Amino acid sequence: MTLLQQAGAAVLLVLVTLFLQCGGAAALIIWIRGIPRESREVRVFHCAALVMQTTLAVIVLHGIVILLWASCYRWLCLPSWESAFYFSSSSYATVGYGDVVLPSKWRLLGPLESMVGMLMSGVSIGLLFAAVTHLVDGKSQPRLVVQSEAIVSGR
């Protein structure tokens, strides 16, 4: 029964994590697409504010996911919120100090959270890169399409 409980908790946590992160990423993508591209409309401080807002949104998304996993740890196996949040954040960030450990019955959740944290961090870095690229060089995409069409047609 223990393996079944672990698998059930793992599947539920991963699904809720993906729902939260993908929903948040989709909202950020929609928001980034609405940012004006022309340099006359986007000032330096405005660009900095947009990058800061995007970064803050990503940090909040990761914090919510860490809190989700911490809630599970607190409910299932750790004695305090402090230890649950500490373990969750160190596992999610793949630091894994080892000073707080899960009971052997639940120890497979820690590495799973690390894998999920690493993957979600990659998605977040992609979003931040897209936001900065959108602000820096919004006109490069059409130029690339025209250049590739010219190469294909032999011009």
Protein Blocks (a to p, Z undefined) as FASTA:
>chain_A
ZZmmmmmmmmmmmmmmmmmmmmmmmmmmmmmmmpcfbfklpcfklmmmmmmmmmmmmmmm
mmmmmmmmmmmmmmmmpcbfklmmmmmmmmmnononolaccdfklmmmmmmmmmmmmmmm
mmmmmmmmmmmmmmmmmmlmmmmmmmmmmmmnoZZ
